[in-house]
Amino acid sequence: MKESIRLPLGVALAGFVFTFFLSLSRNILSTSLIRGLLSAALLFLLGLAVKWILGVLSAPPAPNLSDALRDMPDDQNDVGRSLDLTTPAEDDELNRLIMHQEPAEPSFEPLKPPKLTTKTEQSAQHLADALRTMSEE
């Protein structure tokens, strides 16, 4: 474990020192420390990412799949190598279903909306009283 984080820790420490001393000339001590710690954290994560990418790139190649298939018994050698994309023929069954269906006659029923009714004419005196009542509230 120590070997795996030695490089990122070294990069983070160098980044902290560099950022801290450059920031110290123009900022107060606490601001310089915060900026140095932030740069150290970011450089540590960047160092881990670079180390991981280099590890993936330098890893030995995966074993060849054809070698693994050659070592398998013959009865399992063809398993998963082909894909059957054909569907069973259902033409006879569909034709039988279509022939036995009776054509449905379209039955049209118009909508029956409710009739609109109008209220009887209110007297002008009654409407004026309602308006006065509403305006008083």
C-alpha positions as CSV (number, residue, x, y, z in Angstrom):
1,M,0.0,0.0,0.0
2,K,2.9,2.4,0.8
3,E,4.3,1.9,-2.7
4,S,1.0,2.6,-4.4
5,I,0.5,6.0,-2.9
6,R,4.1,7.2,-2.6
7,L,4.2,8.9,-6.0
8,P,0.8,10.8,-5.5
9,L,1.9,11.9,-2.0
10,G,5.2,13.2,-3.4
11,V,3.3,15.1,-6.1
12,A,0.8,16.5,-3.5
13,L,3.6,17.6,-1.1
14,A,5.5,19.3,-3.9
15,G,2.3,21.1,-5.0
16,F,1.5,22.2,-1.5
17,V,5.0,23.7,-1.0
18,F,5.0,25.4,-4.4
19,T,1.5,26.8,-3.9
20,F,2.0,27.8,-0.3
21,F,5.2,29.8,-1.0
22,L,3.8,31.5,-4.1
23,S,0.6,32.5,-2.2
24,L,2.4,33.6,0.9
25,S,4.0,36.6,-0.7
26,R,0.5,38.2,-1.5
27,N,-1.8,36.6,1.1
28,I,-2.0,36.0,4.8
29,L,-0.9,32.8,6.4
30,S,-4.3,31.1,6.7
31,T,-5.2,31.9,3.1
32,S,-1.9,30.5,1.9
33,L,-2.4,27.3,4.0
34,I,-5.9,26.8,2.6
35,R,-4.8,27.2,-1.0
36,G,-1.8,25.0,-0.4
37,L,-4.0,22.2,1.1
38,L,-6.5,22.5,-1.7
39,S,-3.8,22.2,-4.4
40,A,-2.3,19.2,-2.5
41,A,-5.6,17.4,-2.4
42,L,-6.3,18.0,-6.1
43,L,-2.7,17.0,-7.1
44,F,-3.0,13.9,-4.9
45,L,-6.2,12.8,-6.7
46,L,-4.7,13.6,-10.0
47,G,-1.6,11.6,-9.1
48,L,-3.8,8.6,-8.2
49,A,-5.6,8.8,-11.5
50,V,-2.4,9.0,-13.5
51,K,-1.0,6.0,-11.5
52,W,-4.2,4.0,-12.1
53,I,-4.1,4.8,-15.9
54,L,-0.5,3.8,-16.2
55,G,-1.2,0.6,-14.3
56,V,-4.0,-0.3,-16.7
57,L,-1.9,0.5,-19.7
58,S,1.1,-1.4,-18.5
59,A,-0.9,-4.5,-17.4
60,P,-0.2,-7.7,-19.3
61,P,-2.8,-8.3,-22.1
62,A,-5.7,-10.5,-21.3
63,P,-5.5,-14.1,-22.5
64,N,-6.6,-14.7,-26.0
65,L,-10.2,-16.0,-26.3
66,S,-9.4,-18.4,-29.1
67,D,-6.9,-20.2,-26.8
68,A,-9.5,-20.6,-24.1
69,L,-12.0,-22.0,-26.7
70,R,-9.4,-24.4,-28.0
71,D,-8.9,-25.8,-24.5
72,M,-12.6,-26.4,-24.0
73,P,-14.3,-29.8,-24.8
74,D,-15.9,-30.1,-28.2
75,D,-19.4,-30.3,-26.9
76,Q,-19.1,-26.8,-25.3
77,N,-17.0,-25.3,-28.1
78,D,-20.0,-24.0,-30.1
79,V,-22.1,-22.8,-27.2
80,G,-22.9,-19.1,-27.6
81,R,-21.2,-18.7,-31.0
82,S,-24.4,-18.4,-33.1
83,L,-27.7,-16.6,-32.7
84,D,-30.9,-17.9,-34.2
85,L,-32.9,-14.8,-35.3
86,T,-35.7,-16.7,-37.1
87,T,-39.2,-16.8,-35.8
88,P,-41.5,-19.8,-36.2
89,A,-44.0,-19.5,-39.0
90,E,-47.4,-18.4,-37.7
91,D,-49.1,-17.7,-41.1
92,D,-51.5,-20.6,-40.9
93,E,-52.6,-19.6,-37.4
94,L,-53.1,-15.9,-38.3
95,N,-55.1,-16.8,-41.4
96,R,-57.3,-19.1,-39.4
97,L,-57.9,-16.3,-36.9
98,I,-58.7,-13.8,-39.6
99,M,-61.1,-16.1,-41.4
100,H,-63.2,-16.9,-38.3
101,Q,-63.7,-13.3,-37.3
102,E,-66.9,-11.7,-38.4
103,P,-66.6,-8.2,-39.7
104,A,-67.9,-5.9,-37.1
105,E,-70.4,-3.4,-38.4
106,P,-69.6,0.1,-37.3
107,S,-72.3,1.3,-35.0
108,F,-72.4,5.1,-34.9
109,E,-74.0,6.7,-31.9
110,P,-74.0,10.5,-31.8
111,L,-73.3,12.2,-28.5
112,K,-76.2,13.4,-26.5
113,P,-75.1,16.5,-24.7
114,P,-77.4,17.9,-22.0
115,K,-79.7,20.7,-23.1
116,L,-78.7,24.2,-22.0
117,T,-81.4,26.0,-20.1
118,T,-81.7,29.6,-19.5
119,K,-82.9,31.1,-16.2
120,T,-85.9,33.2,-16.2
121,E,-85.3,36.9,-16.4
122,Q,-84.6,38.4,-13.0
123,S,-86.1,41.7,-12.1
124,A,-83.9,44.7,-12.2
125,Q,-84.7,45.4,-8.5
126,H,-83.6,41.9,-7.5
127,L,-80.3,42.3,-9.4
128,A,-79.6,45.7,-7.9
129,D,-80.2,44.3,-4.4
130,A,-77.8,41.4,-5.0
131,L,-75.2,43.9,-6.3
132,R,-75.6,46.1,-3.2
133,T,-75.2,43.1,-0.9
134,M,-72.0,42.0,-2.6
135,S,-70.5,45.4,-2.6
136,E,-71.2,45.9,1.2
137,E,-69.3,42.7,2.0
